[in-house]
Each structure stands twice: as structure tokens, then as C-alpha cells.
Amino acid sequence: MEESYSEGRALNLLNQLEEILESDPLIDEVGFIHSSQFSMLDEEAGSSLPSSGNVVLESVDSILSSVGLPIDASKQENLHFWNRDHKLGIATHVLLQLYKAAKHEFITTIRQYKALSNQSAEVGKSRSSFSTPYQNLESTVMRHSRSLLLLSPDFLTAWNSRKLVISKKHQLSIFLDELLLSALVLSYSPKSEQAWNHRRWVIKSISGTCSSLQDIVRKESELVEKIAERTKMNYRAWNHRCWLVSYMTREQVLDELKKSKHWAGLHIADNCCFHYRRRLLLRIFACPSCMTGTASSGYDAETFQVWKDELDWNETLIKQYVGREALWLHRRFLSLCWIKYFLTDFHEASYSKDEISTYSSFATFLNNELGLLKSCSTIVDGVFEDFETQAMYSASYMLWLKMQAPKPLGIQLLEMLRGDDLKNMLNKSCPERSSLWSSLMSETYP
């Protein structure tokens, strides 16, 4: 009898949850909180008492009657769900019961759905012969899998079952609903790998037919930035944003560079955003419209200016925020871009000479980098290690640049470094690596 009561109560809870999700398809945030906090949520929302469907109450009497047990009139109503302004709260003390019920109902339904699919294939009949039960099972699979994913966001079978059902549909609205569901999951589980994977699957599925794809990509990028603000170093979110770059137009890429610049400037220790900016820059360099269209392989003036603006901004950040490795890693990337895309053809590229005059030779570029090295090699404070770290990063960067440059230019750089007594600066900033510095400074260029 107790087991029957428990199962009946769990199913009752699951039905209530699914009714809430059906009645408010625009729910965009879910949280698991203690039921005692629901009254506080109502006060913050401007209502003193739970009413108007904002809160779902489960009567103990209804549970008892559903399983044939006598009703105890002294039992009070228990609060389990809170729903207002498209926000959903679930009481923590019912999570386990909800999960067990949702999992059981989902597994049972998906087995029935697959069995009916196999049956229709074996008898060689179209699914139209089984249309009513088939559609009912599809709807039930989607309903139970949604509840299960809210309780267990990395339940891969549930995500795959939704893909199985949706892939047989040809309605854009159904795919867009999946973006809403996965966004709801990410509202409380922002690092859910399966939720991010599902979003990529949806976008890839509609990319060839959706006329509003660019708007979807823009909103996806905004979603990542919003989530990244709440959860630092969220590699899964930033990986998703990098993946989106391949679906962006040139105009969107340039716009993303502008918009993400402010965020990156406020989170200079987070390499994820700088990695995203590197993907955007590579997208620009790979765009055929960025080429001059002449016999040379040069890039247009706008592309060069985008790179130069990034280089100048990076230098400003390096001087402003001392000892930040992410900034020096980003500079290495920018230097590689200069060597790969601008150095080899600078003497014959067709972009405006006036606009690139300050970087028209490797020597000029090196002089700028050596100036940065000198400004970053002065240790003005012996209390904090940031200045020593800055000096080490700057010197390491110059030695790295020597190894990346073409052979004749690398030899030229090595001579310039020796003339600036880089070895002494390295030994002063990082004496424990003195043997390494001596080896790098004395070796011949390979």
C-alpha cells in the first residue's frame, strides 16, 4: 500500500509539472528551491498570496483518494511548484520522486514508440496506418522527455529521442521550440554538454531552409554572452559561440568583433573570449570578399585595418593590465597573422600604401614590438610579482617571434635582441631559467 501511495504521488507530481510546462511554453528560467521560499518569491513579485495559477498546490487528500486511501482532513496543502512571469520553481524535496517518475514514464513510452515504428516497418505499411497511436506516442515521448531533461539535463537518451521524433517533422516551429527547451535547461545547468550539442544539431538541421538563420545566430551569440557573464570560464558555451562563426556573414563577424570587444576588455583574464575573437579574425581572413581580387594575394585595406586595430588594442590592454597571460597569447596570434597574411606579399599587395606605411617592413614591425618589450621589462615594484611576470611574458614573446619569422628575418630579429641585451633582462625577470635563455640567445637560427 505504501509503495502504491508513493507511485501515485510521484505520478501526480509529474502530471502537475507537465501541465505547467504545457500551459506556459515561454518559461525561460527554472530553479530548484526550498518550498519555504515560494512565499518570498510571491512578495518579490508583488503578490502576498499564491493565486491566479502562479503556484501549483498538491492536496494530500487528492493523492490519498487517487490510491484508495482514507482522507485525513487535517492534512494541509503542500507547495511544490511556483510559476510566474515565465519563471518556474520546483521544490527540492520532490526532485527525487519527480525524477524517478519521469524516467520510468519516459523509458516505457520510448520503448512503445520504437516497437510501433519497427512494427510498421516489418509489415511494410506506412505510418499513416498507425497514425493515431503513433502520433499519441510521439506527443507522449516529447512530453516526458522534456520533464526528464529538466531534472537530468545530460540524459543523452532523452535528447536523442527528441531528435528521433523531430527529424521526421518538417515544421520550423518545432525546431525553434527545441532551442527554447535547451535554453531553459541551460538557465540552471549552463555547462550541460548535451544541451549545447542539441542546439548545434537544431541549427545545423535548419540552416539550409531557415530564412531567419542570421537572426538566430545573433541571438545564439547573445545567449552565450549572457551565460558567460553568470558562469566564468564556461568553455562549452564559448565553444558553441566559436562554432557559430561558420554561419556568420562578413557583416556579422565585424559586428561581433565590435560587440565582444567591450566584454573582453572587462574580462582580460578569460582567454575564452580572446579565443572567440581569434576565430572571428580567421573567418575574416578566410572570406573571399576580403581579398583584393588582383593577381597578388593581398587583403583589402579594411581587413588590414581590422587586424591593426586589434594589435593596437591588445598593446593598450597589455600596458594597462600587467602580467596577464591571455593578452600575450592573443598577441602571438596577431603576430602570426601578420607573418602569414601580410608579410609575404607586403611588397606587392594592392591595398593603400598610406594605410600600411607604419607596418610596411618587418624592421618597422619589430621596432614596435621591441618598444613594447622595453616598456614591459621594467620591474617597478618588487612587492607584487605582476611586473616580473610581465617582463617574462614579453621576453618569451620576443624569443617565440624569432622562431616564427622566416629565416632571414629571424636572424635580423636575433641581432636586434642581442643588441638590446635581452638576455640580462630575461635573467633578471626569471633567473631560474637562465640556462634556457642562454641557449636560445646563443643558438644559430635553424
C-alpha positions in Angstrom: 0.0 0.0 0.0 2.8 2.4 0.9 4.5 1.6 -2.5 1.3 2.3 -4.3 0.9 5.6 -2.5 4.5 6.6 -3.4 4.0 5.8 -7.1 0.7 7.6 -7.2 2.1 10.7 -5.5 5.1 10.8 -7.9 2.8 10.5 -11.0 0.6 13.2 -9.6 3.7 15.5 -9.3 4.8 14.6 -12.8 1.4 15.4 -14.2 1.4 18.8 -12.5 4.8 19.6 -13.8 3.9 18.7 -17.3 0.7 20.7 -17.1 2.7 23.8 -16.1 5.1 23.3 -19.0 2.2 22.9 -21.4 0.3 26.0 -20.1 3.3 28.2 -20.2 5.5 27.4 -23.2 7.5 30.6 -22.7 9.1 29.6 -19.4 12.7 30.7 -19.7 14.2 30.0 -16.3 13.9 27.1 -13.8 15.3 26.8 -10.4 15.2 24.2 -7.6 14.5 25.8 -4.2 13.0 25.0 -0.8 9.3 25.4 -0.7 9.5 27.8 2.2 11.0 30.3 -0.3 7.9 30.4 -2.5 6.1 33.0 -0.3 9.2 35.2 -0.6 9.1 34.9 -4.3 5.5 36.0 -4.3 6.3 39.0 -2.2 9.1 40.0 -4.5 6.7 39.5 -7.5 4.2 41.8 -5.9 1.6 39.4 -4.6 1.2 38.5 -1.0 -0.6 35.2 -1.5 -0.2 32.5 -4.2 -3.0 32.8 -6.6 -4.1 33.1 -10.2 -2.3 29.9 -11.2 1.1 31.2 -10.1 1.6 28.4 -7.7 0.5 24.8 -8.1 -0.7 23.2 -4.8 -0.9 19.5 -4.4 -3.6 18.4 -2.0 -2.7 15.4 0.1 -6.3 14.5 0.1 -6.3 14.2 -3.7 -3.3 11.9 -3.5 -4.8 9.7 -0.9 -8.1 9.4 -2.8 -6.3 8.6 -6.0 -4.8 5.4 -4.5 -7.9 4.5 -2.5 -6.6 5.6 1.0 -8.8 7.3 3.6 -8.7 11.1 3.6 -7.3 12.9 6.6 -8.9 16.3 6.7 -6.2 17.6 9.0 -3.6 17.4 6.3 -2.5 20.8 4.8 -1.8 21.5 1.2 1.8 21.1 0.2 3.5 23.5 -2.1 5.7 22.0 -4.8 5.8 24.3 -7.8 5.9 28.1 -8.4 5.2 29.6 -11.8 5.0 33.3 -12.5 6.3 35.7 -15.2 7.6 32.7 -17.2 9.8 31.5 -14.3 9.4 28.1 -12.8 10.4 27.0 -9.3 10.4 23.4 -8.2 10.6 22.4 -4.5 13.8 20.4 -3.7 12.1 17.8 -1.6 10.1 16.4 -4.6 13.0 16.2 -7.1 13.9 12.6 -6.5 10.3 11.5 -6.8 9.8 13.5 -9.9 13.0 12.2 -11.5 12.0 8.5 -10.8 8.5 9.1 -12.2 9.7 11.0 -15.3 12.4 8.4 -16.1 10.0 5.5 -15.7 7.3 7.1 -17.9 9.9 8.1 -20.5 11.6 4.7 -20.8 8.2 3.0 -21.0 6.9 5.3 -23.7 10.1 5.4 -25.8 10.1 1.6 -25.9 6.5 1.6 -27.1 7.3 4.2 -29.7 10.2 2.2 -31.1 8.3 -1.0 -31.1 5.5 0.6 -33.1 8.0 2.0 -35.5 9.6 -1.4 -36.0 6.2 -3.0 -36.4 5.2 -0.6 -39.2 8.5 -1.2 -40.9 8.1 -5.0 -40.7 4.6 -5.2 -42.1 5.6 -2.8 -44.9 2.9 -0.3 -44.1 3.2 3.4 -43.9 2.9 5.1 -40.5 -0.4 6.5 -41.7 -1.9 3.1 -40.9 -0.9 3.7 -37.3 -1.4 7.4 -37.4 -3.4 7.9 -34.2 -1.4 5.7 -31.8 1.8 6.8 -33.4 1.1 10.5 -33.0 -0.1 9.9 -29.5 3.2 8.2 -28.6 5.2 10.9 -30.3 3.5 13.5 -28.2 4.0 11.5 -25.0 7.7 10.9 -25.7 8.2 14.6 -26.2 6.3 15.5 -23.1 8.0 13.0 -20.8 11.5 13.6 -22.2 11.1 17.4 -21.6 10.3 16.8 -18.0 13.1 14.3 -17.6 15.7 16.7 -19.2 14.7 19.5 -16.8 15.6 17.1 -13.9 18.6 15.4 -15.6 20.0 17.7 -18.3 22.7 15.2 -19.5 20.3 12.3 -20.0 21.5 11.6 -23.5 18.8 9.1 -24.4 16.1 11.7 -23.8 17.9 14.2 -26.1 18.3 11.5 -28.8 14.6 10.6 -28.5 13.6 14.1 -29.3 16.0 14.2 -32.3 14.4 11.0 -33.5 10.9 12.4 -33.3 11.7 15.9 -34.6 13.8 14.7 -37.6 10.6 13.2 -39.0 8.9 16.6 -38.9 9.3 19.4 -41.4 8.0 22.3 -39.3 10.4 25.1 -38.4 8.4 25.9 -35.3 9.2 22.5 -33.8 12.9 23.0 -34.2 12.7 26.5 -32.7 10.8 25.0 -29.7 13.9 22.9 -29.1 16.0 26.0 -28.8 13.6 27.2 -26.1 13.8 23.9 -24.2 17.6 23.7 -24.3 17.8 27.4 -23.3 15.6 26.5 -20.3 18.0 23.7 -19.4 20.9 26.0 -19.7 19.3 28.5 -17.4 20.2 26.3 -14.4 22.8 24.0 -16.0 24.9 26.3 -18.2 27.7 23.8 -18.7 25.5 21.0 -19.9 27.3 19.5 -22.9 24.2 17.7 -24.2 22.2 20.9 -24.2 24.8 22.8 -26.2 25.1 19.8 -28.6 21.3 19.8 -29.1 21.4 23.5 -30.0 24.1 22.8 -32.6 22.0 20.0 -34.0 19.0 22.2 -34.4 20.8 25.0 -36.1 22.6 22.6 -38.5 19.2 21.0 -39.3 17.5 24.2 -40.2 20.5 26.0 -41.8 19.6 25.2 -45.3 15.9 26.2 -45.1 15.6 28.9 -42.5 15.3 32.4 -43.9 15.9 33.9 -40.4 19.1 32.0 -39.7 21.2 35.1 -39.3 18.9 36.4 -36.6 19.0 33.0 -34.8 22.8 33.1 -34.9 22.8 36.6 -33.5 20.5 35.5 -30.6 22.7 32.5 -30.0 25.7 34.7 -29.6 23.9 36.9 -27.2 22.8 33.9 -25.2 26.4 32.7 -24.8 27.5 36.2 -23.6 24.7 36.2 -21.1 25.6 32.8 -19.8 29.3 33.6 -19.8 28.6 36.6 -17.6 27.0 34.3 -15.0 29.5 31.4 -15.2 33.1 32.2 -15.6 35.4 30.1 -17.8 32.4 28.3 -19.4 34.4 26.5 -22.2 31.3 24.7 -23.5 29.4 28.0 -24.0 32.4 29.7 -25.7 33.0 26.6 -27.9 29.4 26.9 -29.1 29.9 30.6 -29.9 33.1 29.7 -31.9 31.1 27.1 -33.8 28.5 29.8 -34.7 31.2 31.8 -36.6 31.0 29.5 -39.6 27.3 30.5 -40.1 28.0 34.3 -39.9 28.2 36.7 -42.7 31.2 39.1 -43.0 29.0 41.9 -41.7 28.0 39.8 -38.7 31.6 38.9 -38.0 32.7 42.5 -38.0 29.7 43.3 -35.7 30.7 40.5 -33.3 34.2 41.9 -33.1 32.9 45.3 -32.1 30.4 43.9 -29.6 32.7 41.4 -27.9 35.5 44.0 -27.5 33.9 45.6 -24.5 33.2 42.3 -22.8 36.8 41.1 -23.4 38.2 44.3 -22.1 36.3 43.7 -18.8 37.4 40.0 -18.6 41.0 40.2 -19.6 41.9 37.0 -17.7 39.3 34.9 -19.5 41.1 33.5 -22.6 37.8 32.2 -23.9 36.7 35.5 -25.3 40.0 36.2 -26.9 39.9 32.7 -28.5 36.5 33.7 -29.9 37.9 36.9 -31.3 40.7 34.8 -33.0 38.0 32.7 -34.6 36.3 35.8 -35.9 39.5 37.2 -37.3 40.3 33.9 -39.0 36.8 34.0 -40.5 37.6 37.4 -42.0 40.9 36.2 -43.5 39.2 33.2 -45.0 36.4 35.2 -46.6 36.9 35.5 -50.4 35.4 39.0 -50.3 38.3 40.2 -48.2 40.8 39.5 -51.0 41.7 42.3 -53.3 40.8 40.3 -56.4 44.1 41.1 -58.1 46.9 38.8 -59.1 48.6 39.3 -55.7 47.3 37.5 -52.7 46.9 40.7 -50.7 44.0 41.7 -48.5 41.9 44.8 -48.8 42.6 47.9 -46.6 39.6 47.2 -44.4 40.8 43.7 -43.5 44.3 45.1 -42.7 42.8 47.8 -40.6 40.8 45.3 -38.6 44.0 43.4 -37.8 45.9 46.6 -36.9 43.1 47.9 -34.7 43.2 44.6 -32.8 47.0 44.8 -32.5 46.9 48.3 -31.1 44.1 47.5 -28.7 46.0 44.4 -27.5 49.0 46.6 -26.8 46.8 49.0 -24.8 45.5 46.2 -22.7 48.9 44.7 -22.1 50.2 48.0 -20.7 47.0 48.6 -18.7 46.7 45.1 -17.2 50.1 43.9 -16.1 51.1 40.2 -16.2 48.1 38.8 -18.0 49.0 35.7 -20.0 45.8 35.7 -22.1 46.8 39.1 -23.6 50.2 37.8 -24.6 48.8 34.7 -26.1 46.5 36.8 -28.2 49.4 38.9 -29.4 51.2 35.8 -30.5 48.2 35.0 -32.7 48.1 38.5 -34.1 51.8 38.4 -35.0 51.3 35.1 -36.7 48.5 36.6 -38.8 50.9 39.4 -39.8 53.5 36.9 -40.9 51.1 34.7 -42.7 48.7 37.1 -44.4 50.6 40.4 -44.7 54.4 39.8 -44.6 54.8 37.5 -47.6 53.1 39.9 -50.0 53.5 43.3 -48.4 55.8 44.5 -51.3 53.1 43.8 -53.9 49.8 43.9 -52.2 47.2 46.3 -53.7 45.9 47.9 -50.5 46.6 51.5 -49.9 50.3 52.2 -49.2 49.5 55.1 -46.9 47.3 53.0 -44.6 50.0 50.4 -44.1 53.1 52.6 -44.2 53.8 52.1 -40.5 53.9 48.3 -40.9 55.3 48.1 -44.5 58.5 46.3 -43.4 59.5 43.7 -41.0 62.0 46.0 -39.4 59.3 48.6 -38.6 57.1 45.9 -37.1 60.0 44.6 -35.0 60.8 48.1 -33.8 57.3 48.4 -32.5 57.5 45.0 -30.7 60.9 45.8 -29.2 59.5 49.1 -27.9 56.7 47.1 -26.2 59.3 44.7 -24.9 61.3 47.6 -23.3 58.2 49.2 -21.7 57.2 45.8 -20.2 60.6 44.8 -19.0 61.0 47.4 -16.3 60.2 46.0 -12.8 58.9 49.0 -10.9 57.5 47.1 -7.9 59.3 44.4 -6.0 56.4 43.6 -3.8 54.0 42.2 -6.3 55.0 39.6 -8.9 52.9 41.0 -11.7 55.7 43.2 -13.1 58.2 40.3 -13.1 55.6 38.1 -14.8 55.0 40.8 -17.4 58.7 41.0 -18.1 59.0 37.3 -18.5 55.9 37.2 -20.8 57.3 40.0 -23.0 60.7 38.4 -23.3 59.3 35.0 -24.0 57.1 36.5 -26.7 60.1 38.0 -28.5 62.0 34.7 -28.4 58.9 33.0 -29.7 58.6 35.6 -32.5 62.2 34.9 -33.5 61.3 31.2 -34.1 58.2 32.0 -36.1 59.7 34.6 -38.5 61.1 33.5 -41.9 64.8 32.6 -41.6 66.4 35.9 -42.9 64.1 37.9 -40.8 64.6 35.7 -37.7 68.3 36.3 -37.9 67.7 40.1 -38.2 65.5 39.9 -35.1 68.0 37.9 -33.1 70.7 40.5 -33.8 68.3 43.2 -32.6 67.5 41.3 -29.5 71.2 40.8 -28.7 71.8 44.5 -29.2 69.1 45.3 -26.6 70.7 43.0 -24.1 67.6 40.8 -23.8 69.5 38.1 -22.1 70.1 40.2 -19.0 66.5 41.2 -18.9 65.4 37.6 -19.0 67.9 36.5 -16.3 66.6 39.4 -14.1 62.9 38.6 -14.5 63.2 34.8 -14.5 66.6 33.7 -13.1 65.6 30.1 -12.7 65.5 29.7 -16.5 68.9 31.3 -17.1 70.2 28.3 -18.9 67.3 28.2 -21.3 67.7 31.9 -22.1 71.4 31.4 -22.7 70.7 28.6 -25.1 68.0 30.5 -27.1 70.1 33.7 -27.3 73.3 32.0 -28.4 71.9 29.4 -30.9 72.1 29.9 -34.6 68.8 30.3 -36.5 67.7 26.9 -37.7 
